[in-house]
Amino acid sequence: MKTKVGYKLGILENDKIICDKYWLRVKYDHENPFIYRCKEIGAEFGLSCSEVTRIVENNAYLTVIDYHCNSCGTAKICYNRAEFISIYSTNWECESCYLKKFHHRLQNSRKERVESALEQRLIEENSYINQLIQFREAQIEAVPRLDEIDIIDHYLLVAVISKLATENFRSTTALCDNLGNTLSPFHDLDVKIINRLMRKNLLLVNIENSYTLLHDYEECLLQFDLSKITFDFAFDPDQLKNLIIDSKRSSSKNKLVNSPKYKIFCEDIQLNDCVNYLAHCSSVNELEIVIGEKIESLLSTCLLRYSVSEVYFMTWKAVKTVPSYSCKFDIDKMLISNFIYNNIQKFHDETRYQLSDSKKHNRDRAHPKSVLNRIFFDEVHGIEDCGFWQNLENLLNYSQI
């Protein structure tokens, strides 16, 4: 490929030398095209690899002269090596042209509609599209570099790739369209994860598949139906594969476990596992209950000492011992919730003060191990379903990563 280095105004001579060395390439060597490694450049100038990359991104760019947008003819501009190496498609279209064409197709289809009843809806849709375009453009501007991704987000993205990625590794399927093992133990946590990765600009809103799933909120803010919406990944397939491979390395696992947020997130996974099982047990026994902060707080207390398996058993006993007349008569669901709460508290205290033995419960077939359980527990600690069978405190103290 023919390329040319361009410099931003006011570049310092030292920074220009760094940029020139960074972009200096060997012709026809596709596997290792760059003459100098970032580490070598950094050693010469007393900089780290990330500092070298940052200087280049802030001061220069590489124009790929013979790689153009199919629509407008604009040459591809790369700000770092990762962008240059990821050039793979012969039918490249810049983001601006993609959005303009999509908007143009929508406008053309609207011209064919004449019914007055649809006019207002079309105006609303146009507003959604414009807001979505602005939202996606803002996301693209803020996509982080691979080495800037938070370690928790790294593993969450790997989980989403594992569960929701399409065959071409470019976009996701919707949460509601997935069967089998769930992404997380509970739907609310699924939505929370998707929302987190979207706000971190790791998942980009897919405009064409998502604009019909939006509705207005206060002050014209967009409200996303995150269980139905689909996304494009912010990184190309090769970069996603590298993220997956890197998540298997001991250095990444150690970094994850040593993160202050890791324990908090694992506690959230285990709590959602228990909340989901409580809802399931209640439904099977035809009991309507309210699972609010009060019961969640009690389950969190139980999980300080006991595994999810043991809390499952307490939950199962608590639901089974609710008075039989509760499902025969129209008993207030808050009253039933209090029955269950008191029973869980009772069985927890009996076990804690050794008035009865702690017993474990097997996973219910209706609630198989989630992808999040596998990645955040099994693969990190190397123990089968350790997030279910083991207390989190013990797991963190005694597991060898």
C-alpha positions in Angstrom: 0.0 0.0 0.0 1.1 3.5 -0.8 1.2 5.7 2.3 2.2 9.2 3.3 2.8 10.6 6.8 1.1 13.9 7.6 2.0 16.1 10.6 -0.2 18.3 12.7 0.7 22.0 13.0 3.2 23.0 15.5 4.8 19.5 15.8 8.2 19.5 17.7 11.3 18.3 15.9 11.8 15.5 18.4 8.2 14.3 18.1 8.5 14.4 14.3 11.5 12.0 14.5 9.5 9.7 16.7 6.5 9.8 14.3 8.8 9.1 11.3 10.4 6.1 13.0 7.0 4.8 14.2 5.5 4.8 10.6 8.7 3.6 8.8 7.8 0.4 7.0 9.3 -2.4 4.9 7.6 -2.9 1.5 5.8 -6.2 0.9 6.2 -7.5 4.4 2.7 -8.0 5.6 3.5 -10.0 8.7 5.9 -7.5 10.3 5.8 -4.4 8.2 7.3 -1.9 10.7 11.0 -1.4 10.9 11.1 -0.1 14.5 9.2 -1.6 17.4 7.6 0.8 19.9 9.8 -0.6 22.5 12.9 0.3 20.5 11.7 3.8 19.9 10.8 4.2 23.5 14.2 3.0 24.6 15.9 5.6 22.4 13.9 8.5 23.7 13.3 7.3 27.3 9.6 6.7 26.8 7.1 3.8 27.4 5.4 2.1 24.5 2.1 3.8 25.3 3.8 7.2 25.5 5.3 6.6 22.0 1.8 5.7 20.6 0.3 8.7 22.3 2.9 11.1 20.8 2.2 9.7 17.3 -1.6 9.9 17.7 -1.4 13.5 18.9 1.1 14.8 16.3 0.8 12.8 13.1 -1.3 10.5 10.9 -0.8 8.1 8.0 -2.8 8.6 4.8 -3.2 5.3 2.9 -3.1 6.8 -0.6 -4.4 3.8 -2.6 -7.1 2.8 -0.1 -10.3 4.9 -0.7 -13.9 5.0 0.4 -16.0 3.5 -2.4 -18.5 6.3 -2.2 -16.6 9.6 -1.7 -13.1 8.6 -2.6 -11.6 9.8 0.7 -8.3 8.1 1.5 -8.2 6.1 4.7 -6.4 7.9 7.5 -4.8 5.9 10.4 -3.7 7.4 13.7 -1.9 4.3 15.0 -0.6 0.9 13.8 -3.6 -1.0 15.0 -5.8 0.9 12.6 -3.4 0.4 9.7 -3.0 -3.4 10.4 -6.8 -3.8 10.6 -7.3 -2.7 7.0 -8.9 -5.8 5.5 -11.9 -5.0 3.3 -11.6 -4.1 -0.5 -15.1 -2.5 -0.3 -14.3 0.0 2.5 -16.8 2.8 3.1 -16.1 5.6 5.6 -18.4 6.1 8.5 -19.7 9.4 7.2 -20.8 7.8 3.9 -22.4 4.8 5.6 -24.5 7.1 7.8 -25.4 9.4 4.9 -26.5 6.5 2.7 -28.6 5.0 5.5 -30.3 8.3 6.2 -30.8 8.8 2.4 -32.5 5.4 2.1 -34.8 6.3 4.9 -35.7 9.6 3.4 -36.5 8.0 0.0 -38.8 5.4 1.6 -40.6 8.2 3.5 -41.4 10.1 0.2 -43.4 7.1 -1.0 -45.8 7.3 1.9 -48.7 9.7 1.6 -51.0 8.8 4.4 -51.4 11.7 6.8 -51.6 9.2 9.7 -48.0 8.2 9.0 -46.6 11.7 8.6 -46.2 12.4 12.3 -44.7 9.0 12.9 -42.1 9.7 10.2 -41.2 13.0 11.8 -40.7 11.2 15.0 -38.6 8.5 13.4 -36.4 11.1 11.7 -35.8 12.7 15.1 -34.8 9.2 16.4 -32.4 8.7 13.5 -30.8 12.1 13.9 -30.3 11.5 17.6 -29.0 8.0 17.0 -26.5 9.2 14.4 -25.2 11.9 16.8 -25.0 9.3 19.6 -23.1 6.8 17.4 -20.7 9.5 16.1 -20.0 10.5 19.7 -19.3 6.9 20.5 -16.9 6.4 17.6 -15.0 9.5 18.7 -14.6 8.1 22.2 -13.7 4.5 21.5 -10.7 3.7 23.8 -7.5 2.0 22.7 -7.2 -1.7 23.5 -4.6 -1.0 26.1 -6.9 1.5 27.8 -9.8 -0.9 28.5 -10.6 -1.5 32.1 -9.8 -5.1 33.1 -13.4 -5.7 34.2 -14.7 -4.3 30.9 -12.2 -6.5 29.1 -13.7 -9.7 30.6 -17.3 -8.5 30.2 -16.6 -7.8 26.5 -15.2 -11.4 26.2 -18.4 -12.7 27.8 -20.6 -10.7 25.4 -18.5 -11.9 22.4 -18.8 -15.5 23.7 -22.6 -15.3 24.0 -23.8 -12.7 21.5 -21.3 -12.3 18.7 -22.5 -13.0 15.2 -20.6 -15.4 12.9 -18.7 -12.6 11.2 -17.5 -11.2 14.7 -18.6 -7.7 13.8 -21.9 -7.3 15.6 -24.1 -8.8 18.3 -27.5 -10.6 18.3 -30.2 -9.3 20.7 -30.3 -10.6 24.3 -33.9 -11.7 23.8 -33.0 -13.8 20.8 -30.5 -16.0 22.6 -31.4 -19.4 23.9 -29.4 -21.9 26.1 -27.0 -20.6 28.7 -27.6 -17.1 29.7 -25.1 -14.2 29.6 -25.5 -13.7 33.3 -27.6 -15.4 36.0 -30.4 -12.8 35.8 -31.9 -10.7 33.0 -31.5 -7.4 35.0 -27.7 -8.1 35.2 -27.6 -8.8 31.4 -29.1 -5.4 30.7 -26.8 -3.8 33.2 -23.7 -5.3 31.4 -24.9 -4.3 27.9 -25.6 -0.7 29.1 -22.2 -0.5 30.8 -20.3 -1.6 27.6 -22.4 0.8 25.5 -21.6 3.7 27.8 -17.9 2.8 27.7 -18.1 2.9 23.8 -17.1 -0.7 23.4 -20.5 -1.6 21.9 -21.7 0.8 19.1 -25.4 1.2 18.5 -26.4 -0.4 15.2 -28.6 2.3 13.7 -30.4 0.3 11.0 -31.5 -2.5 13.3 -32.2 -0.4 16.3 -34.0 2.8 15.5 -37.5 1.2 15.5 -36.9 0.0 19.1 -36.5 3.5 20.6 -38.9 5.8 22.3 -38.8 9.2 23.8 -38.0 9.9 27.4 -38.0 13.2 29.3 -36.5 16.2 27.4 -36.1 14.2 24.1 -33.5 11.8 25.6 -33.3 8.4 23.9 -34.4 5.4 25.8 -32.9 2.1 24.6 -34.6 -1.3 24.8 -31.4 -3.1 25.6 -32.9 -6.5 25.6 -33.9 -6.2 21.9 -31.3 -3.8 20.5 -28.2 -4.9 18.5 -24.7 -3.5 18.5 -21.6 -3.3 16.4 -18.3 -4.1 18.2 -16.0 -1.1 18.5 -13.0 -3.3 17.4 -12.3 -5.4 14.3 -12.5 -9.2 14.5 -8.7 -9.7 14.9 -8.6 -7.3 17.8 -11.6 -9.1 19.4 -9.8 -12.5 19.0 -6.7 -11.0 20.7 -8.9 -9.8 23.6 -10.2 -13.4 24.0 -6.7 -14.9 23.9 -5.3 -12.3 26.3 -8.1 -13.1 28.8 -6.7 -16.6 29.1 -3.2 -15.4 30.1 -2.2 -15.6 33.8 -1.1 -12.0 33.8 -4.6 -10.8 32.8 -6.2 -13.2 35.3 -4.0 -11.8 38.1 -4.8 -8.3 37.1 -8.5 -9.1 37.2 -8.4 -10.7 40.6 -6.3 -7.9 42.1 -8.7 -5.3 40.8 -10.7 -3.8 43.7 -13.8 -4.0 41.5 -13.4 -7.8 40.9 -14.8 -8.9 44.3 -17.7 -6.4 44.0 -18.6 -7.7 40.6 -18.4 -11.4 41.7 -20.7 -10.6 44.6 -23.1 -9.1 42.1 -23.0 -12.3 40.0 -23.6 -14.5 43.0 -26.4 -12.3 44.3 -28.2 -12.3 41.0 -27.8 -16.1 40.9 -29.6 -16.4 44.2 -32.3 -13.8 43.3 -33.0 -15.7 40.1 -33.4 -19.0 42.0 -35.7 -17.4 44.6 -38.0 -16.1 41.8 -37.9 -19.5 40.1 -38.8 -21.4 43.4 -41.6 -19.0 44.1 -43.1 -19.3 40.6 -42.9 -23.1 40.7 -44.8 -23.1 44.0 -47.3 -20.6 42.6 -46.3 -17.9 45.0 -46.3 -14.2 44.1 -43.6 -12.3 45.9 -41.8 -9.0 45.8 -38.0 -9.2 45.6 -36.8 -5.9 46.7 -33.8 -4.4 48.5 -34.8 -6.1 51.8 -34.6 -9.7 50.5 -31.5 -8.8 48.4 -29.8 -7.5 51.4 -30.5 -10.7 53.4 -29.2 -12.9 50.5 -26.0 -10.7 50.3 -25.6 -11.3 54.1 -25.9 -15.1 53.6 -23.4 -15.0 50.8 -20.8 -13.5 53.1 -20.5 -16.9 54.9 -22.0 -19.4 52.5 -21.8 -20.5 48.9 -24.5 -20.0 46.3 -25.2 -23.7 46.6 -25.9 -23.4 50.3 -28.0 -20.3 49.9 -30.0 -22.2 47.2 -30.8 -24.8 49.9 -31.9 -22.2 52.4 -34.0 -20.5 49.7 -35.6 -23.9 48.7 -36.5 -24.7 52.4 -37.7 -21.1 52.9 -40.2 -21.3 50.0 -41.3 -24.9 50.8 -42.2 -23.9 54.4 -44.4 -21.0 53.5 -47.9 -21.9 54.9 -49.8 -24.0 52.3 -52.9 -21.8 52.4 -50.8 -18.9 50.9 -51.2 -20.2 47.4 -54.9 -21.2 47.9 -56.2 -17.9 49.0 -55.6 -14.3 47.8 -52.8 -13.5 50.3 -51.0 -10.2 49.8 -47.7 -10.8 48.0 -45.8 -8.6 50.5 -47.0 -10.9 53.3 -45.7 -13.9 51.4 -42.4 -12.1 50.8 -42.1 -11.5 54.5 -42.8 -15.2 55.2 -40.0 -16.1 52.9 -37.7 -13.5 54.3 -38.2 -14.6 57.8 -37.7 -18.3 56.8 -34.4 -17.5 55.1 -33.2 -15.5 58.1 -34.2 -18.4 60.4 -32.4 -21.1 58.4 -29.3 -18.8 58.1 -29.2 -18.3 61.8 -29.7 -22.0 62.6 -26.7 -22.9 60.3 -24.6 -20.0 61.5 -25.0 -20.9 65.2 -24.6 -24.6 64.4 -28.2 -25.5 65.4 -28.4 -27.4 62.0 -25.9 -28.5 59.4 -25.1 -26.5 56.3 -26.4 -28.3 53.3 -25.8 -27.8 49.6 -28.2 -27.8 46.7 -27.4 -28.8 43.1 -27.9 -26.4 40.2 -31.5 -26.4 39.0 -31.7 -27.6 35.4 -33.8 -24.6 34.6 -30.9 -22.3 35.6 -27.7 -23.6 34.1 -24.3 -22.0 34.7 -24.1 -18.6 32.9 -21.4 -17.4 30.6 -20.4 -14.9 33.2 -20.0 -17.6 35.8 -17.8 -19.6 33.5 -15.5 -16.7 32.6 -15.3 -14.8 35.9 -15.0 -17.9 38.1 -14.2 -21.1 36.3 -11.7 -19.8 33.7 -10.0 -17.4 36.1 -9.7 -19.8 39.1 -9.4 -23.1 37.1 -12.1 -24.8 39.2 -15.4 -26.2 37.8 -18.4 -24.0 38.8 -16.5 -22.6 41.7 -18.7 -19.5 41.8 -21.6 -21.8 42.7 -20.0 -24.3 45.0 -17.5 -22.1 46.9 -17.9 -19.1 49.2 -16.3 -16.1 47.5 -14.0 -15.2 50.4 -12.6 -18.6 50.6 -12.2 -18.8 46.8 -10.2 -15.5 46.7 -8.0 -16.6 49.7 -7.1 -20.1 48.6 -7.3 -20.3 44.8 -4.1 -20.3 42.8 -4.4 -18.2 39.7 
